[in-house]
Amino acid sequence: MNLQLQFGERVRELRLAKGLSQEALAYKAGIDRTYMTSVENGKRNVSIQNVEKIITALDISVSEFFKSDTFKHN
């Protein structure tokens, strides 16, 4: 699985755990809902600025976001 897919999977996992819709998370992050959809589907090469916006909107630290089995390599 490539990094874009892994990132999107982790965003979706955390968003659902917090009970947020894509629209609500996009609003909190200050990005468009359609952009959020493509992020979660692994179709966006997300800039570091948008990574920060999304992680901040999820109310989680960067280290906690990436501390997941999603990012472990076999």
Phi and psi restraints in degrees (range 20) as a CNS / XPLOR table:
assign (resid 1 and name C) (resid 2 and name N)
       (resid 2 and name CA) (resid 2 and name C) 1.0 -80.1 20.0 2
assign (resid 2 and name N) (resid 2 and name CA)
       (resid 2 and name C) (resid 3 and name N) 1.0 167.5 20.0 2
assign (resid 2 and name C) (resid 3 and name N)
       (resid 3 and name CA) (resid 3 and name C) 1.0 -63.0 20.0 2
assign (resid 3 and name N) (resid 3 and name CA)
       (resid 3 and name C) (resid 4 and name N) 1.0 -37.0 20.0 2
assign (resid 3 and name C) (resid 4 and name N)
       (resid 4 and name CA) (resid 4 and name C) 1.0 -60.8 20.0 2
assign (resid 4 and name N) (resid 4 and name CA)
       (resid 4 and name C) (resid 5 and name N) 1.0 -43.6 20.0 2
assign (resid 4 and name C) (resid 5 and name N)
       (resid 5 and name CA) (resid 5 and name C) 1.0 -66.6 20.0 2
assign (resid 5 and name N) (resid 5 and name CA)
       (resid 5 and name C) (resid 6 and name N) 1.0 -40.9 20.0 2
assign (resid 5 and name C) (resid 6 and name N)
       (resid 6 and name CA) (resid 6 and name C) 1.0 -62.8 20.0 2
assign (resid 6 and name N) (resid 6 and name CA)
       (resid 6 and name C) (resid 7 and name N) 1.0 -44.0 20.0 2
assign (resid 6 and name C) (resid 7 and name N)
       (resid 7 and name CA) (resid 7 and name C) 1.0 -61.7 20.0 2
assign (resid 7 and name N) (resid 7 and name CA)
       (resid 7 and name C) (resid 8 and name N) 1.0 -48.1 20.0 2
assign (resid 7 and name C) (resid 8 and name N)
       (resid 8 and name CA) (resid 8 and name C) 1.0 -61.2 20.0 2
assign (resid 8 and name N) (resid 8 and name CA)
       (resid 8 and name C) (resid 9 and name N) 1.0 -39.8 20.0 2
assign (resid 8 and name C) (resid 9 and name N)
       (resid 9 and name CA) (resid 9 and name C) 1.0 -63.0 20.0 2
assign (resid 9 and name N) (resid 9 and name CA)
       (resid 9 and name C) (resid 10 and name N) 1.0 -41.1 20.0 2
assign (resid 9 and name C) (resid 10 and name N)
       (resid 10 and name CA) (resid 10 and name C) 1.0 -68.2 20.0 2
assign (resid 10 and name N) (resid 10 and name CA)
       (resid 10 and name C) (resid 11 and name N) 1.0 -40.2 20.0 2
assign (resid 10 and name C) (resid 11 and name N)
       (resid 11 and name CA) (resid 11 and name C) 1.0 -60.2 20.0 2
assign (resid 11 and name N) (resid 11 and name CA)
       (resid 11 and name C) (resid 12 and name N) 1.0 -48.3 20.0 2
assign (resid 11 and name C) (resid 12 and name N)
       (resid 12 and name CA) (resid 12 and name C) 1.0 -61.1 20.0 2
assign (resid 12 and name N) (resid 12 and name CA)
       (resid 12 and name C) (resid 13 and name N) 1.0 -44.4 20.0 2
assign (resid 12 and name C) (resid 13 and name N)
       (resid 13 and name CA) (resid 13 and name C) 1.0 -57.2 20.0 2
assign (resid 13 and name N) (resid 13 and name CA)
       (resid 13 and name C) (resid 14 and name N) 1.0 -48.9 20.0 2
assign (resid 13 and name C) (resid 14 and name N)
       (resid 14 and name CA) (resid 14 and name C) 1.0 -71.1 20.0 2
assign (resid 14 and name N) (resid 14 and name CA)
       (resid 14 and name C) (resid 15 and name N) 1.0 -38.3 20.0 2
assign (resid 14 and name C) (resid 15 and name N)
       (resid 15 and name CA) (resid 15 and name C) 1.0 -60.9 20.0 2
assign (resid 15 and name N) (resid 15 and name CA)
       (resid 15 and name C) (resid 16 and name N) 1.0 -46.5 20.0 2
assign (resid 15 and name C) (resid 16 and name N)
       (resid 16 and name CA) (resid 16 and name C) 1.0 -66.2 20.0 2
assign (resid 16 and name N) (resid 16 and name CA)
       (resid 16 and name C) (resid 17 and name N) 1.0 -39.0 20.0 2
assign (resid 16 and name C) (resid 17 and name N)
       (resid 17 and name CA) (resid 17 and name C) 1.0 -62.1 20.0 2
assign (resid 17 and name N) (resid 17 and name CA)
       (resid 17 and name C) (resid 18 and name N) 1.0 -29.9 20.0 2
assign (resid 17 and name C) (resid 18 and name N)
       (resid 18 and name CA) (resid 18 and name C) 1.0 -91.6 20.0 2
assign (resid 18 and name N) (resid 18 and name CA)
       (resid 18 and name C) (resid 19 and name N) 1.0 0.6 20.0 2
assign (resid 18 and name C) (resid 19 and name N)
       (resid 19 and name CA) (resid 19 and name C) 1.0 70.4 20.0 2
assign (resid 19 and name N) (resid 19 and name CA)
       (resid 19 and name C) (resid 20 and name N) 1.0 29.2 20.0 2
assign (resid 19 and name C) (resid 20 and name N)
       (resid 20 and name CA) (resid 20 and name C) 1.0 -100.7 20.0 2
assign (resid 20 and name N) (resid 20 and name CA)
       (resid 20 and name C) (resid 21 and name N) 1.0 144.1 20.0 2
assign (resid 20 and name C) (resid 21 and name N)
       (resid 21 and name CA) (resid 21 and name C) 1.0 -80.4 20.0 2
assign (resid 21 and name N) (resid 21 and name CA)
       (resid 21 and name C) (resid 22 and name N) 1.0 164.6 20.0 2
assign (resid 21 and name C) (resid 22 and name N)
       (resid 22 and name CA) (resid 22 and name C) 1.0 -59.6 20.0 2
assign (resid 22 and name N) (resid 22 and name CA)
       (resid 22 and name C) (resid 23 and name N) 1.0 -40.0 20.0 2
assign (resid 22 and name C) (resid 23 and name N)
       (resid 23 and name CA) (resid 23 and name C) 1.0 -62.3 20.0 2
assign (resid 23 and name N) (resid 23 and name CA)
       (resid 23 and name C) (resid 24 and name N) 1.0 -43.7 20.0 2
assign (resid 23 and name C) (resid 24 and name N)
       (resid 24 and name CA) (resid 24 and name C) 1.0 -65.3 20.0 2
assign (resid 24 and name N) (resid 24 and name CA)
       (resid 24 and name C) (resid 25 and name N) 1.0 -42.2 20.0 2
assign (resid 24 and name C) (resid 25 and name N)
       (resid 25 and name CA) (resid 25 and name C) 1.0 -66.3 20.0 2
assign (resid 25 and name N) (resid 25 and name CA)
       (resid 25 and name C) (resid 26 and name N) 1.0 -43.0 20.0 2
assign (resid 25 and name C) (resid 26 and name N)
       (resid 26 and name CA) (resid 26 and name C) 1.0 -59.3 20.0 2
assign (resid 26 and name N) (resid 26 and name CA)
       (resid 26 and name C) (resid 27 and name N) 1.0 -42.8 20.0 2
assign (resid 26 and name C) (resid 27 and name N)
       (resid 27 and name CA) (resid 27 and name C) 1.0 -61.7 20.0 2
assign (resid 27 and name N) (resid 27 and name CA)
       (resid 27 and name C) (resid 28 and name N) 1.0 -47.7 20.0 2
assign (resid 27 and name C) (resid 28 and name N)
       (resid 28 and name CA) (resid 28 and name C) 1.0 -60.4 20.0 2
assign (resid 28 and name N) (resid 28 and name CA)
       (resid 28 and name C) (resid 29 and name N) 1.0 -34.2 20.0 2
assign (resid 28 and name C) (resid 29 and name N)
       (resid 29 and name CA) (resid 29 and name C) 1.0 -85.2 20.0 2
assign (resid 29 and name N) (resid 29 and name CA)
       (resid 29 and name C) (resid 30 and name N) 1.0 -12.9 20.0 2
assign (resid 29 and name C) (resid 30 and name N)
       (resid 30 and name CA) (resid 30 and name C) 1.0 75.1 20.0 2
assign (resid 30 and name N) (resid 30 and name CA)
       (resid 30 and name C) (resid 31 and name N) 1.0 32.0 20.0 2
assign (resid 30 and name C) (resid 31 and name N)
       (resid 31 and name CA) (resid 31 and name C) 1.0 -127.9 20.0 2
assign (resid 31 and name N) (resid 31 and name CA)
       (resid 31 and name C) (resid 32 and name N) 1.0 165.9 20.0 2
assign (resid 31 and name C) (resid 32 and name N)
       (resid 32 and name CA) (resid 32 and name C) 1.0 -73.8 20.0 2
assign (resid 32 and name N) (resid 32 and name CA)
       (resid 32 and name C) (resid 33 and name N) 1.0 145.1 20.0 2
assign (resid 32 and name C) (resid 33 and name N)
       (resid 33 and name CA) (resid 33 and name C) 1.0 -60.7 20.0 2
assign (resid 33 and name N) (resid 33 and name CA)
       (resid 33 and name C) (resid 34 and name N) 1.0 -39.1 20.0 2
assign (resid 33 and name C) (resid 34 and name N)
       (resid 34 and name CA) (resid 34 and name C) 1.0 -66.7 20.0 2
assign (resid 34 and name N) (resid 34 and name CA)
       (resid 34 and name C) (resid 35 and name N) 1.0 -32.1 20.0 2
assign (resid 34 and name C) (resid 35 and name N)
       (resid 35 and name CA) (resid 35 and name C) 1.0 -65.0 20.0 2
assign (resid 35 and name N) (resid 35 and name CA)
       (resid 35 and name C) (resid 36 and name N) 1.0 -44.1 20.0 2
assign (resid 35 and name C) (resid 36 and name N)
       (resid 36 and name CA) (resid 36 and name C) 1.0 -60.1 20.0 2
assign (resid 36 and name N) (resid 36 and name CA)
       (resid 36 and name C) (resid 37 and name N) 1.0 -40.7 20.0 2
assign (resid 36 and name C) (resid 37 and name N)
       (resid 37 and name CA) (resid 37 and name C) 1.0 -59.5 20.0 2
assign (resid 37 and name N) (resid 37 and name CA)
       (resid 37 and name C) (resid 38 and name N) 1.0 -46.0 20.0 2
assign (resid 37 and name C) (resid 38 and name N)
       (resid 38 and name CA) (resid 38 and name C) 1.0 -70.0 20.0 2
assign (resid 38 and name N) (resid 38 and name CA)
       (resid 38 and name C) (resid 39 and name N) 1.0 -29.2 20.0 2
assign (resid 38 and name C) (resid 39 and name N)
       (resid 39 and name CA) (resid 39 and name C) 1.0 -64.1 20.0 2
assign (resid 39 and name N) (resid 39 and name CA)
       (resid 39 and name C) (resid 40 and name N) 1.0 -50.7 20.0 2
assign (resid 39 and name C) (resid 40 and name N)
       (resid 40 and name CA) (resid 40 and name C) 1.0 -63.8 20.0 2
assign (resid 40 and name N) (resid 40 and name CA)
       (resid 40 and name C) (resid 41 and name N) 1.0 -28.4 20.0 2
assign (resid 40 and name C) (resid 41 and name N)
       (resid 41 and name CA) (resid 41 and name C) 1.0 -87.4 20.0 2
assign (resid 41 and name N) (resid 41 and name CA)
       (resid 41 and name C) (resid 42 and name N) 1.0 2.9 20.0 2
assign (resid 41 and name C) (resid 42 and name N)
       (resid 42 and name CA) (resid 42 and name C) 1.0 71.8 20.0 2
assign (resid 42 and name N) (resid 42 and name CA)
       (resid 42 and name C) (resid 43 and name N) 1.0 24.5 20.0 2
assign (resid 42 and name C) (resid 43 and name N)
       (resid 43 and name CA) (resid 43 and name C) 1.0 -102.7 20.0 2
assign (resid 43 and name N) (resid 43 and name CA)
       (resid 43 and name C) (resid 44 and name N) 1.0 4.3 20.0 2
assign (resid 43 and name C) (resid 44 and name N)
       (resid 44 and name CA) (resid 44 and name C) 1.0 -120.5 20.0 2
assign (resid 44 and name N) (resid 44 and name CA)
       (resid 44 and name C) (resid 45 and name N) 1.0 138.1 20.0 2
assign (resid 44 and name C) (resid 45 and name N)
       (resid 45 and name CA) (resid 45 and name C) 1.0 -90.7 20.0 2
assign (resid 45 and name N) (resid 45 and name CA)
       (resid 45 and name C) (resid 46 and name N) 1.0 94.1 20.0 2
assign (resid 45 and name C) (resid 46 and name N)
       (resid 46 and name CA) (resid 46 and name C) 1.0 -74.9 20.0 2
assign (resid 46 and name N) (resid 46 and name CA)
       (resid 46 and name C) (resid 47 and name N) 1.0 131.2 20.0 2
assign (resid 46 and name C) (resid 47 and name N)
       (resid 47 and name CA) (resid 47 and name C) 1.0 -70.1 20.0 2
assign (resid 47 and name N) (resid 47 and name CA)
       (resid 47 and name C) (resid 48 and name N) 1.0 158.3 20.0 2
assign (resid 47 and name C) (resid 48 and name N)
       (resid 48 and name CA) (resid 48 and name C) 1.0 -62.3 20.0 2
assign (resid 48 and name N) (resid 48 and name CA)
       (resid 48 and name C) (resid 49 and name N) 1.0 -31.8 20.0 2
assign (resid 48 and name C) (resid 49 and name N)
       (resid 49 and name CA) (resid 49 and name C) 1.0 -65.4 20.0 2
assign (resid 49 and name N) (resid 49 and name CA)
       (resid 49 and name C) (resid 50 and name N) 1.0 -41.2 20.0 2
assign (resid 49 and name C) (resid 50 and name N)
       (resid 50 and name CA) (resid 50 and name C) 1.0 -74.5 20.0 2
assign (resid 50 and name N) (resid 50 and name CA)
       (resid 50 and name C) (resid 51 and name N) 1.0 -30.3 20.0 2
assign (resid 50 and name C) (resid 51 and name N)
       (resid 51 and name CA) (resid 51 and name C) 1.0 -59.2 20.0 2
assign (resid 51 and name N) (resid 51 and name CA)
       (resid 51 and name C) (resid 52 and name N) 1.0 -46.8 20.0 2
assign (resid 51 and name C) (resid 52 and name N)
       (resid 52 and name CA) (resid 52 and name C) 1.0 -62.3 20.0 2
assign (resid 52 and name N) (resid 52 and name CA)
       (resid 52 and name C) (resid 53 and name N) 1.0 -43.8 20.0 2
assign (resid 52 and name C) (resid 53 and name N)
       (resid 53 and name CA) (resid 53 and name C) 1.0 -60.8 20.0 2
assign (resid 53 and name N) (resid 53 and name CA)
       (resid 53 and name C) (resid 54 and name N) 1.0 -44.3 20.0 2
assign (resid 53 and name C) (resid 54 and name N)
       (resid 54 and name CA) (resid 54 and name C) 1.0 -67.1 20.0 2
assign (resid 54 and name N) (resid 54 and name CA)
       (resid 54 and name C) (resid 55 and name N) 1.0 -46.4 20.0 2
assign (resid 54 and name C) (resid 55 and name N)
       (resid 55 and name CA) (resid 55 and name C) 1.0 -64.4 20.0 2
assign (resid 55 and name N) (resid 55 and name CA)
       (resid 55 and name C) (resid 56 and name N) 1.0 -40.2 20.0 2
assign (resid 55 and name C) (resid 56 and name N)
       (resid 56 and name CA) (resid 56 and name C) 1.0 -62.7 20.0 2
assign (resid 56 and name N) (resid 56 and name CA)
       (resid 56 and name C) (resid 57 and name N) 1.0 -42.8 20.0 2
assign (resid 56 and name C) (resid 57 and name N)
       (resid 57 and name CA) (resid 57 and name C) 1.0 -64.5 20.0 2
assign (resid 57 and name N) (resid 57 and name CA)
       (resid 57 and name C) (resid 58 and name N) 1.0 -26.3 20.0 2
assign (resid 57 and name C) (resid 58 and name N)
       (resid 58 and name CA) (resid 58 and name C) 1.0 -81.8 20.0 2
assign (resid 58 and name N) (resid 58 and name CA)
       (resid 58 and name C) (resid 59 and name N) 1.0 -1.9 20.0 2
assign (resid 58 and name C) (resid 59 and name N)
       (resid 59 and name CA) (resid 59 and name C) 1.0 55.0 20.0 2
assign (resid 59 and name N) (resid 59 and name CA)
       (resid 59 and name C) (resid 60 and name N) 1.0 49.9 20.0 2
assign (resid 59 and name C) (resid 60 and name N)
       (resid 60 and name CA) (resid 60 and name C) 1.0 -139.6 20.0 2
assign (resid 60 and name N) (resid 60 and name CA)
       (resid 60 and name C) (resid 61 and name N) 1.0 153.9 20.0 2
assign (resid 60 and name C) (resid 61 and name N)
       (resid 61 and name CA) (resid 61 and name C) 1.0 -79.4 20.0 2
assign (resid 61 and name N) (resid 61 and name CA)
       (resid 61 and name C) (resid 62 and name N) 1.0 158.7 20.0 2
assign (resid 61 and name C) (resid 62 and name N)
       (resid 62 and name CA) (resid 62 and name C) 1.0 -60.8 20.0 2
assign (resid 62 and name N) (resid 62 and name CA)
       (resid 62 and name C) (resid 63 and name N) 1.0 -43.8 20.0 2
assign (resid 62 and name C) (resid 63 and name N)
       (resid 63 and name CA) (resid 63 and name C) 1.0 -63.5 20.0 2
assign (resid 63 and name N) (resid 63 and name CA)
       (resid 63 and name C) (resid 64 and name N) 1.0 -39.4 20.0 2
assign (resid 63 and name C) (resid 64 and name N)
       (resid 64 and name CA) (resid 64 and name C) 1.0 -68.2 20.0 2
assign (resid 64 and name N) (resid 64 and name CA)
       (resid 64 and name C) (resid 65 and name N) 1.0 -37.5 20.0 2
assign (resid 64 and name C) (resid 65 and name N)
       (resid 65 and name CA) (resid 65 and name C) 1.0 -59.3 20.0 2
assign (resid 65 and name N) (resid 65 and name CA)
       (resid 65 and name C) (resid 66 and name N) 1.0 -45.3 20.0 2
assign (resid 65 and name C) (resid 66 and name N)
       (resid 66 and name CA) (resid 66 and name C) 1.0 -87.3 20.0 2
assign (resid 66 and name N) (resid 66 and name CA)
       (resid 66 and name C) (resid 67 and name N) 1.0 -4.0 20.0 2
assign (resid 66 and name C) (resid 67 and name N)
       (resid 67 and name CA) (resid 67 and name C) 1.0 -88.1 20.0 2
assign (resid 67 and name N) (resid 67 and name CA)
       (resid 67 and name C) (resid 68 and name N) 1.0 80.1 20.0 2
assign (resid 67 and name C) (resid 68 and name N)
       (resid 68 and name CA) (resid 68 and name C) 1.0 -153.0 20.0 2
assign (resid 68 and name N) (resid 68 and name CA)
       (resid 68 and name C) (resid 69 and name N) 1.0 151.5 20.0 2
assign (resid 68 and name C) (resid 69 and name N)
       (resid 69 and name CA) (resid 69 and name C) 1.0 -61.6 20.0 2
assign (resid 69 and name N) (resid 69 and name CA)
       (resid 69 and name C) (resid 70 and name N) 1.0 -22.2 20.0 2
assign (resid 69 and name C) (resid 70 and name N)
       (resid 70 and name CA) (resid 70 and name C) 1.0 -56.7 20.0 2
assign (resid 70 and name N) (resid 70 and name CA)
       (resid 70 and name C) (resid 71 and name N) 1.0 -34.3 20.0 2
assign (resid 70 and name C) (resid 71 and name N)
       (resid 71 and name CA) (resid 71 and name C) 1.0 -100.1 20.0 2
assign (resid 71 and name N) (resid 71 and name CA)
       (resid 71 and name C) (resid 72 and name N) 1.0 4.4 20.0 2
assign (resid 71 and name C) (resid 72 and name N)
       (resid 72 and name CA) (resid 72 and name C) 1.0 -83.7 20.0 2
assign (resid 72 and name N) (resid 72 and name CA)
       (resid 72 and name C) (resid 73 and name N) 1.0 136.6 20.0 2
assign (resid 72 and name C) (resid 73 and name N)
       (resid 73 and name CA) (resid 73 and name C) 1.0 -94.0 20.0 2
assign (resid 73 and name N) (resid 73 and name CA)
       (resid 73 and name C) (resid 74 and name N) 1.0 148.2 20.0 2
